[in-house]
Amino acid sequence: METNHKQFLLKRFMPYMGKKSYLLPISLVLSGFSAALNILPFVLVWYITRDILADPDGIRMTDINFYAWLAFGSAVAGVVFYFFALLSSHLAAFRVEIGMQKLGMEKVLAMPFGFFDKYASGKIRKIVNEGAATTHSFLAHQLPDIAGSVVSPILLILLIFIIDWRMGLAALVPIAIGFITMTTMMNAEGQKFQKLYYDSLEEMSSESVEYIRGIPVVKTFGQSIFSFKRFHDSIQKYKSMVFAYTLLWRKPMSFYSTVMQSAIFFLMPVAILLVGRGENIGVILADFIFYVMISPMFTVLLMKSMHFRQKTLIAEQAIDRLDDLLEYQAMTYSQKPLALDNYGMEFKDVVFSYEGGHRPAVDHVSFRVNPGETVALVGASGGGKTTIARLLARFWDVDAGQVLIGGKNVKEIPKKELMDQIGLVFQNSRLFKGTLRENIVFGKENVSREAIDQAVDFSQSREIVDMLPDGLETMIGSKGTYLSGGEQQRIAIARAMVKDAPIVILDEATAYADPENEHLIQKALKQLSRGKTTLMIAHRLTTVQHVDRILVVENGKIVEQGSHEDLLAKGALYKGLWDEYQKSLAWKIDSKDVMEGGQR
């Protein structure tokens, strides 16, 4: 969906409303009628007051009763119209909220895998859900005030000059001063400062969430003071913004509140002057009462206008964030079925750069993995190993070169068919809130009990199933039932085994496992990759000693390749990595070092 951040705000909501876009103009029209009807009682009260004060002897109770009932009827009608205006705006708001969430999630589900590297799940949820809630509040509650904020001032200014232009001018003096003050407060600089204020508030909220989520890790490593620093800094920044925000508007807001309540001080001298010139005191008094009654309405209208502009800014920021999210470059997929002759993979002179990257993350990489082979990618962190593996699954599209499966470019393979051929096991596998069985068979239909049991056994997960109170039917993520990182990894491997894809990508699958779980995961991975075309990424070099070929990646390039023994014999980069890894395995803390470290 193409978006334009410079479009009129209400127009930007229309695509999310579907066939109910007429609700917005209906709400505005009803709100305008309500505003007009709410002013009519003041006019009718002025008529009654003028008849009583200007000619007490000629009072006609019939006319007074008529005006009184008409005032009552118009007030009730104003409430009714405003009710239906709110009803329409709320219906419109619900449509927009649902539309934003529905369209947002549809777009998110259609995004390439690389999208989720840029946007974490929490950020996506915040942008879509909180953005939809913010716009709902704006449309439901602020939208009806738009028409009222336009219609009411126009009608009031006309009445001010029609009834008595001299007293009208006097009544407009504080209103004009207040309007100028309000405009000064809400200028470009004030709006920019207001945005900074809300940004600091959002930053503090985000830091508080991250701090709370990280408390277990913080306590484990005894870093409470240091980890609190970022959260504390965000609190201090928000505190400074609150003080600055308050000081910025303290004087103008105090002046505005004072001047908007001073209409009577401008009206009184004019009324006395007109009476002194011999004009009808009853008419002047009736007019004076009318102006005193309607002057506070301008205060309310200006305050509504200020709050409306504030809420408009917040709503604009919310829809801007959603539009930016949805404007992520989507991939095109072939819809034509494509038969694969084999499941070998090949990279042909592949070049890829991340958005905003200063150098290619993958720089002219070429290699082949024959069907049934296991090839490992090793090297320092940030060298491009994970990027290479993920290009195979089309997390992103290459900038140059080709990625082939079975001799076919992955861009030509339909999305579902491509995903059916690849099983992925990441270093940070996650389980869904559901039963253990549902997590294992996720993405695969009509899985037999025998296939599930086999996957559980081969993934070394039988002890996990046996220790749970309801076995495979145990709900994960509720009632205190959670699995460790290593246990989750074994369940993820069971899921990959049930999928039984001919190509397997293992991305640091043992990275976060403890020694006991690592041994079990290694056995599971060996079983998973048996007979499959496997691309493995590993930092623990003991896991790659027996693979068919090792590719050493550095700065996005393959600088060495061969078997474990061949690479050690070369004595180059891989040999250095192996020696460093062996040193890390042999390293242990001596009790004497611990004591000396404690004394220091």
N, C-alpha and C positions, 0 to 999 in steps of 0.2 A: 504494500500500500504506500503510494507516494504521499508525502506530507510536506506541508509548508508552514514553518514556525511563524511566518509573518501573517498568516491568515487571521481573519477575525475569529476570536476564541470560540464563539458559539457555532460558527461554521465548521470548526474542527471537530466538534462533537457529533455532527450529523452522520458521518460514516458508521458510527458505532450504534446508531439507533434503528437501522434498517427501515422498515415501513412506518415506523412511529415518529418520524421526524417532525410531523405536523404538531406534535404536542408542545414543542418549544414556542412557536409563534402563538398558539392558543393560550398558553400560560401568560405570555406577555400582554396579549390583548385583554384577557380577563383581569390581570393585575392593573392595567391602565384604567379600565372601567371602575375597578375597586377604588383606585386613588381618587378619581373624580367624584365618586359617590361619598367618599369620606370627607371631602371638602364641603360638600353641599350642606350638611348640618350647621356648619359655622355661618354660612350665608343666611340660612333660615333663622338662626338665632339672632343674627344681626337685624333681619327684617322685624322680628318680634320685639327686640329691644328698641329699635328705632320707633316703631308704632307706639310703644308704651311711653317712651321718654319724650318724643317729639310732639305728640298730641294726646296727652293723658285723657282729655275729655272726649276724644273721638275714638276711643278704643273699641274695636269690634272683636268680640270673643270668637266669633265664627272664623275670622281670618287667622287669629292667634292659634286656635285649635287646629286649623288646617295646616299652618306652618309647622306646628309642633309634631303632628302626626307624620307630616312629610319628612321632617328631620329624623324622626324615629325610623320611618320606613327606609330612608336612604342609608342610615347607619347600618340597619340590618342587611339591606341589599349589598352594601359595601363589604360586610363580613362574608356574606354568601359568595359574592364574586371572588373575594380573596381566597376563600376556602377552595373553590374550584380551580383557581389559579395555582394554589399549592398542590392540589390533587394532580393537576396536569404536570406541574414541574416535578413532583415526586415520581410520577409514572415515567416521565422523560428521564429522570435521574437513574431510576432502576434499570431502564432500557440501556442507558449509556454504561452504567456500571457492569451489567451483565455482558453487554457487547464488548467492552474493553477486556474483561476477563476471558470471555470466550475467544475473541479474535486474538488476544494476546497469547493464550495457551495454544491455539491452533497454529499460530506462527512459530511459537517456541518448539512445538512438537515437530514442525517441519524443518527446523534449523539443522544445519550440519553439526557434527559432533564438536567441531572447533569452537562453535558458539559458546559451549558450556565451559570452555577453558577461559573465555573472556568474562562470562557472567556466571558467578556462583549461584547455586540454587536459592540461597537466602536473598541475594540481591534481586534475582528474577521475581521471587515472591513479593518482595517489598515494592518493586516498581509496578508490578501488575496489580496486586491486591490493594496496597495502600494508595496507589495512584487512582484506582477505580473508586475507592472509598472517598478520597479527597474530592474528586470531580462530582461524585454523588452529592456530597454535602453542599458543594458550590451550586449545582443546578437545582437541587431541591429547596434550598433555603435562601440563596442570594438571587437566583434568577427572577423571582417575582418582584424583587425590589428594583430591578432595572427600570421597568416601565413606570413604577411609582416614582422613582427618582427623577424621571424625565417629565411625566405628566403633571405631577403635583407642583413643582416650582413654576412651570409655565402658567398653570391656572391661578396659582396664588399671586404671581406678579401681575397678571391681568386684573385680578380682583383688587389688588392694592391700588392700582391706578384708576380703576373704574369707580370705586367707592369714594375716595378722596385722594387725589394725586399728591396733595401737599403733605398730608399725614403719611401717605404711601412712601414718599421720598424719605421722610424721617425714619420710617420703619426699615427702609432698605439700607440705611447707613451702617448699622451694626452687622447686617447680613453681608454687605459687600466687604466690610473689613474682615469678617470671619471667613468669607470665601477666599479672599486673598491670602489670609494666614494659612488656611488649609492647603491651598495650592502650593504655597511656599514649602509647607511640610512634606507634601507628596511629590516634590519635584524629582528629576532624574537621580540626583545625588541621594535623596531620601530613599527612593526605591532601591537603589544599588545597596545602600546600607542595610535596608530591610532584608534584601536577599542574603547578604553576608550573615545577618543575624539568624535567619532560618537555616542557612548552611551550617553554622556553628552548632545550632540545636540538633540538626540531623547527625552531625559528626559525633556529638556527645552521646546521642542515643545509640549510634553504631558501635562506638567504643565500649559503652556499657555492656552491650550484648556480647561483644567479643571477649571482654574481660570475664564475664560470668561463665561463658562457655569454656574458657581456658583455665578456670580455677583448679580443676584436678591436676592439670599439667604444672601449673604454677606452684601448687603445694608440693608436688612430687620433687621438683627441682629446687625448691626453696627460693624462688625468685619473686616473692610477693611484692617487695618494694620496687624492684625494677619494672615488673609487669604492670604495676599500678601507675607508673609514671605517665604512660600515654593517656590512660583514662583520666588521671588527675590533670594533665595538661589540657585535655578537651574540656574538662569542667571549668578550669581557670579561664580558658579562652571564651567559653560561653558566659562566664561571670563578667568578664571584661566587656563583652558585647552587650550584655544587659545593662551594665552601668552606662556605657556609651550611648546605647539606644535610649535610655531614660533621660540622660543629660541633653541629648540632641533635641528632644522634643519637650523638655520640661517647661521652658519659658514660653515657646509658641503655643503649647497646649493650654497652659495656664491663662495666657492672654486670650486665646480663642474662647475658652469656657467663660471668661469674664465678660467679654464683649458681646457674646451671643445671648447673654442673660440681661443685657442692659437696654433692651428696646424701649422700655417704659421711660427711661431717662431722656431719650431722644424724642419720644412722642409727647411727653408732658408739656414741654415749653411750646411746642407747635399748637397743641390743643388750647392752652391758656391764651396764646396769641390770637387764635381764631375766635375764641369767646370774647376776648377784649375788643375785637373789631365788630362785635354786634351780631355775630352769626348765631343761629339757633343752638342754644346750649344742649338741648336734648339730642339733636342730630350729632353734634360734635362728641357728646358723651357716648352715644351709641357707636359711632365710628371708632372712638378711642378704645372702647371695650373690644370691638372686633379685631383691631390691630394687636392689642395685647394678647388676645386669644390665639391668633395665628402665628405670631412671631416665634414661639417655641417650636412650631412645626418645621421652620427652616433649620433649627439646631438639630432636630431629629434627622431631617433629610440629609444634611451635610455629614453627620456622623455615619449614616447609612452609606453614603457615598464613599467615605473614607474606608469603612469596613469592606465595602464591595470591592474597591480597588486592591485592598490587601488580600482578600480571598481570591480575587482574579489572578494576582501574581502567583499565589500558591497553586491554583488550579493550572495555570500556564506551565509552571515548572513540572507539575505532575504529568501533564500530557506530553510535554517535551521529552521527559525521560522515557515515557512509553513509546513515543514515536522513534526516538533514537534506538531503543531496543528492537523495534520491529523493522527498522531500516537496515539491520544487519544483512550483508550480502548473502542471499540464499543460493543454493546450488540447483542446477537443472539435472534431472535424471532421465535416462532413456526409458520409454514406455514399451519398447519393443523387446519381447523375450529373446534371450541370448543363451545358447547352449555352450557350456564350457567343456572342452575336450579333456583337460586335465587341470590340476590345482597347483601347478607350479607358479611361482611369482617372479617378476623381474622388474628391476628399476633401470630405466634407460636414460642416462644423462639428466637426472632429475635435479631441478633447482626450485627452491621454495624460500620465501622470505615472509616473516610475520609483518602484519600491518605496523608501520612505523619503525620497523627494524632497520638498523644501519648496515647490516651485512646479511647475506643469505644464511638461514638456519640450516639449509641443506644445499650443498654447493657441488653441482655436477657429480651426483652419486650414481654409480652403475654397479649392479650385482644381480645374481640369479640364485634363486632357491628352487631346486628341483623337487618334484612331487615326492613327499615322504621324508625329505631332508629336514634337519634341525640346524638352523643358523643362529648364532648369538651375536648381538651387538654390544660391545663393551667400550668403555672410555670414561673420561672425566665427566662430571655433571655439567650440563649445559652444552655438551658437544653436539647434540642433534640426534641422539639415539631414539628417543621417544617420538620426535617429530617424524623421523623416517618410518617408524612402525605405524604411526597413525595416518600417514599419507596413504598407506595401503588400504585402510578402512575408510578413506575419503573423509577424514576429519576436516581436511582442507583440500583444495585442488592445487596441483603443482603450477608453478609459474612457467616452467619449461620442462621439456622431457616427457616421459611417459611412465606410468605405473601399470604393469600388466598382471593379469591373473589368467592362467591358461592361454596366454598369447593375446588376450583381449584387454583393451584399455578399460580401466575401472570406470571411466566416465561413460562408457557405452553399456555398462551392466546396470540393469534396473536396480533401484534401491533395495527392495525386499530380497531380490536374488543375491545381491552382493552381501547383505547382512546374513543371509542364510548360510553363506559359504564360510563365514569368519566367526570364530569364537574368541572372545577377548577376556583376559583376566588381568585386571589392573592391580597396582600396588595398594590402592585404597578402596577395595571392594566394599560395596554397601548392600545391606539387606533391606527389603521393604517391610513395612508393618503388615504382617500377615502370618500365616502358618509357615512352618518350616517347609512343608510340602509345596506350598504355593511359591516360595522363594526358589526351590530347586527346579520346578517345572516352568518357571516364568519364561514366556516367549515360545513355548512348545506346547502343541495341543495333543490330546489323546495319548498321554504318556502312560505306559503300563506300570504296574507295581514292580514287576521284575526289573524294568529299566531304572526305576528310581532306586531300588535296593542295590543294584549293581553300581550305580553312580555313587551312592553313599559309601559302599565298601571300597571302591577304587579311589575315592577322594579322601580316604582315611577319616571319614566323618561318622562312622558307626558309633564310636564312643560318645559323640556329641548327641546323637539321636537317643541313645540309651539313657543318658543322664537327665534328659528333659522329662518333665512330668507326664506329658501327653505325646511323647515321641514326635513323629512327623506332624502331628496335628497341634503342636505347641505354638501358641501365638508369640511371635518375636516382636519385641518393642513395647509390650504391654505387661502389666502386672509384675514388673520387675524382672522379666525374662530377657536378658541381653547376652550376647556372645562376645568373646574377646576378639581382637583383631585377627589373630591366627585362626580362630574357629570360623569367623566370618569368611576368611580366605578359602578355607577348605569347602565351605558350603558354596562359595562362588565357583570353585573348581567343579563341584558336583553339578552345578547348573550348566557349566560349559560341557560336561560329559553328557548330560541329557540332550543338549542341543546337537552334539555329535557333528560339528562342522568339520569339513576336510582341511581347513586352514586355521591355525591357532596363533594368536599373538599374546605373548606373555610379557607384560610390562612390569618389571621389578616385583614379581609376584610374591617374593619372600622378604621384601624390604622391611616390613614392620613385624615380622614374626619373631617370637622368642625361640631359643635354641630347640626346645622340644617340638614346637609347632613347625619350625623350619624343616626338621627331619621328616615329619609327616607330610608337609606340603611338597617337599622334593619328591617323595615317593608318588604323591598324587599327580604332580606335574609330569613325571616320567610316564605314568599310565595315560594321562590325558593326551600327550603328544605322540604316543605310539602310533606309527603308521600315518601320521598327519604331517602336512607341510607346516613347519613351525618356525616362527620368528621370535626369538627370545632376547629380552633386554635384561642385563644383570650387572650389578655392582659386586656381588659376592662371586668372585671368580671361580670358586670351587664348584659352582653349579654349571659351569660351561666347559669343564675339562674334557667331557666325552661327546660334545656335540660334533656334527659333521664339519662345521667350519665356523671360525670366529672372525668377525669383522671389527677392526679397531677404528672407532670414529673419533675424530678430533676437529673441532671448529667446522662442523658440517661436512667434512670430507672423510672418505675411507682411506686411511693411511697405511693400514696393514691388513692382511687377511691370510688365513691358513688354519691348520689344526693347532691345538694347544701345544703340542711338542714342537711343531715347526716354528711357531712364533717365539717360543722360549729359546730355540736354537738361534734365531736371528739376533737376539739380544737387543732389540730396539724398544719401542714404546710399550708393547705388551709385556715384555720382560720386566720393565720398570714398574708397571702396574701390578704385576704378579708379586714382585719382591715386596712392594709396599703393603700389599694385602696380606702376605705371609707374616710380615712384621706386626701388623695389627692383630692377627690371630694369636701370635706368641706373646703379645703385651699383656701384662697383668699388674695389678696394684700390689706392691710390697707393703707389709704391715708397718715396716720402718718408715716408708715414704708417707704413709697415712699419718703416723704420729708426728713426723716432722712437718707435714703440711698443716696439721691442726695447730702446731705450735706457732707456725708462721702466720 
